[in-house]
Amino acid sequence: MNYRLFIANRNYSSWSMRPWVLMRALDIDFEEVLTPFEGAGRQRAFEAFSPTGKVPCLHDHDQVIWESMAIVEYLAEAYPGVWPAQREARSWARSATAEMHAGFAALRDECSMNCALRIELGTPSEALTRDLERLDALWQEGLACFGGPWLAGEHFTAVDAFYAPVAVRIRGYGLRLGPASMAYAERLLDQPAVAEWIEQGIREPWVDEPHEADCIRGRRVLEDLRQQVA
């Protein structure tokens, strides 16, 4: 085994979740190195393994690959299953993955990831509503064009891994999309690697107060699943 994947708390780190879930789903062998968040501000502990001081970061012997998109493309050079085999599906999947990597700012900002909490969001902002409409259209397009059950066809690929944290947000904040998209979100949550990440995130011993506050923002917490496993 050559790969070492550096991640942060499963409960909060949507960026870490993406390559971890992909590698797990494709049976790519790797060593996990988890370094918890240190609260607000600069994460100095991350600088020991990541040139940007951020997660995720992949080490392959002396090669260091940072940024989740770069990690995925690096893995794709050795593992064809990272992307769909069909060219049209592959180009669509790359575009949708890049859109997730760079877009959906309101969804990220207003619905920070938390595997353990169920939060009453209230009325979504206009920006969040636009993000949800775009997300719904994108998911429906992929499912309709390539036949499902995954976004780009029969097999779970990088595009699904990139949207796995979105499914966590949909459940956690009670977000609503169209029937086909909601069914896809449930499939994502039930996918074994995704379900494993979520379960382990709920069982983590660390609670990072800045992340908790960013999730709650004075909104009503309906359920904290950590209380059921304490």
C-alpha positions in Angstrom: 0.0 0.0 0.0 1.4 3.4 -1.1 -1.5 5.8 -0.5 -1.9 7.8 2.6 -5.0 10.0 2.7 -5.0 12.8 5.2 -8.5 13.9 6.4 -10.1 15.9 9.2 -13.2 15.2 11.3 -15.7 13.1 9.4 -18.6 14.9 11.0 -17.7 18.2 9.4 -15.2 17.8 6.6 -17.1 17.4 3.4 -13.9 17.9 1.3 -12.3 15.0 3.1 -15.4 12.8 2.6 -15.2 12.9 -1.2 -11.9 11.1 -2.0 -12.3 8.8 1.1 -15.7 7.6 -0.1 -14.5 7.2 -3.7 -11.5 5.2 -2.7 -13.5 3.0 -0.3 -16.2 2.4 -2.9 -13.7 1.4 -5.5 -11.7 -0.8 -3.1 -8.5 1.3 -3.5 -6.2 0.4 -0.7 -5.0 3.4 1.4 -4.0 4.4 4.9 -6.2 6.9 6.6 -4.6 9.7 8.7 -7.1 11.7 10.6 -6.2 15.0 12.2 -9.0 16.8 14.0 -9.8 20.5 13.5 -8.3 22.8 16.0 -11.2 25.3 16.2 -11.5 28.6 14.4 -8.7 30.0 12.3 -5.6 28.5 10.7 -5.2 24.7 11.1 -1.5 24.6 11.8 -1.4 20.8 12.3 -2.4 20.4 8.7 0.7 22.2 7.5 2.8 19.2 8.4 1.3 17.1 5.6 -0.5 19.6 3.2 1.2 22.5 1.3 -2.0 24.5 1.6 -2.6 23.6 5.3 -6.0 22.1 4.2 -7.6 18.7 3.8 -7.8 16.3 2.0 -4.3 15.6 0.9 -3.0 12.4 -0.7 0.6 11.1 -0.3 1.9 8.5 -2.7 5.5 7.8 -1.6 7.1 11.2 -2.2 4.3 12.5 -4.4 1.9 14.9 -2.6 -1.5 15.7 -4.2 -3.7 18.3 -2.7 -7.2 19.5 -3.6 -10.0 16.9 -4.0 -10.3 17.4 -7.8 -6.6 16.8 -8.3 -6.7 13.7 -6.0 -9.5 12.3 -8.1 -7.7 12.9 -11.4 -4.5 11.4 -10.0 -6.4 8.3 -9.0 -8.1 8.1 -12.4 -4.7 7.6 -14.0 -4.4 4.2 -12.2 -8.0 3.3 -11.7 -10.3 3.6 -14.8 -13.4 3.1 -12.6 -13.0 6.6 -11.1 -14.9 8.0 -14.1 -17.6 6.4 -16.3 -16.3 4.4 -19.3 -18.6 6.0 -21.8 -17.2 9.2 -23.2 -20.4 11.3 -23.0 -21.1 10.2 -19.5 -17.5 10.8 -18.5 -17.5 14.4 -19.9 -20.8 15.1 -18.1 -19.6 13.6 -14.9 -16.4 15.7 -15.0 -18.4 18.9 -15.6 -20.9 18.1 -12.8 -18.0 17.3 -10.4 -16.2 20.6 -11.3 -19.5 22.5 -10.7 -19.7 21.0 -7.2 -16.1 21.7 -6.5 -16.5 25.4 -7.5 -20.2 26.2 -7.1 -23.2 26.0 -4.8 -21.9 28.7 -2.6 -25.2 29.4 -0.8 -25.7 25.7 0.0 -22.2 25.4 1.5 -22.6 28.6 3.5 -26.1 28.2 4.8 -26.0 24.4 5.4 -22.6 23.5 6.7 -22.0 19.8 6.9 -22.8 17.9 10.1 -23.4 14.2 10.1 -25.0 14.2 13.5 -27.4 17.1 13.7 -30.9 17.5 12.3 -31.7 21.2 12.1 -34.8 23.1 11.4 -33.6 25.4 8.5 -36.7 27.6 8.1 -37.4 29.4 4.9 -34.4 29.1 2.5 -32.8 32.3 1.2 -33.2 33.2 -2.4 -29.6 32.2 -3.1 -30.1 28.8 -1.4 -33.3 28.3 -3.3 -31.5 28.9 -6.6 -28.8 26.5 -5.6 -31.4 23.8 -4.8 -33.2 24.4 -8.1 -29.9 24.0 -10.0 -29.0 20.9 -8.0 -32.4 19.3 -8.7 -32.1 20.0 -12.4 -28.5 18.7 -12.6 -29.3 15.5 -10.7 -32.4 14.9 -12.8 -30.4 15.5 -16.0 -27.8 12.9 -15.1 -30.2 10.3 -14.0 -32.4 10.7 -17.1 -29.5 10.8 -19.6 -27.5 7.9 -18.3 -30.2 5.7 -16.8 -29.2 5.6 -13.2 -29.1 4.5 -10.5 -26.1 6.7 -10.1 -25.6 10.2 -11.7 -23.6 9.0 -14.7 -25.0 5.6 -15.1 -24.8 2.1 -13.6 -21.7 2.5 -11.5 -20.8 4.7 -8.5 -18.0 7.1 -9.7 -16.3 10.3 -8.7 -19.3 12.5 -9.5 -21.4 10.6 -6.9 -18.7 10.8 -4.3 -18.5 14.6 -4.8 -22.3 14.9 -4.2 -22.3 12.6 -1.1 -21.9 15.5 1.3 -24.9 17.2 -0.3 -27.0 14.2 0.6 -25.9 14.6 4.2 -27.0 18.2 4.0 -30.3 17.3 2.5 -31.2 15.0 5.3 -29.6 17.1 8.0 -31.4 20.4 7.1 -34.6 18.9 5.7 -34.0 20.2 2.2 -36.5 19.2 -0.5 -35.9 18.4 -4.2 -38.0 16.6 -6.8 -38.9 12.9 -6.3 -36.1 11.5 -8.5 -33.5 13.7 -6.8 -34.7 12.8 -3.3 -34.6 9.1 -4.2 -31.0 9.5 -5.5 -30.1 11.3 -2.2 -31.4 8.3 -0.3 -29.3 5.9 -2.5 -26.3 8.0 -1.8 -26.9 7.9 2.0 -27.3 4.1 1.8 -24.2 3.5 -0.3 -21.9 1.4 2.0 -18.9 3.7 1.9 -21.1 6.8 2.5 -23.0 5.1 5.3 -19.8 4.1 6.9 -18.4 7.6 6.8 -21.6 9.0 8.3 -21.8 6.4 11.1 -18.1 7.0 12.1 -18.7 10.7 12.0 -21.5 10.4 14.4 -19.3 8.3 16.7 -16.3 10.7 16.7 -15.2 11.9 20.1 -14.4 15.4 19.0 -16.8 18.3 18.9 -15.5 21.4 17.2 -17.4 24.4 18.6 -16.8 26.8 15.6 -18.2 24.2 13.2 -21.1 23.4 15.5 -22.0 27.1 15.8 -21.8 27.6 12.0 -24.3 24.7 11.6 -26.7 25.9 14.2 -26.7 29.7 13.8 -29.5 30.0 16.4 -31.7 27.6 14.5 -33.6 24.9 16.3 -31.8 21.5 16.7 -34.3 18.8 16.1 -32.0 15.9 16.9 -28.4 15.1 17.8 -27.6 11.6 16.9 -24.5 11.6 19.0 -26.7 11.4 22.1 -27.9 8.0 20.9 -24.4 6.5 20.8 -22.8 8.3 23.8 
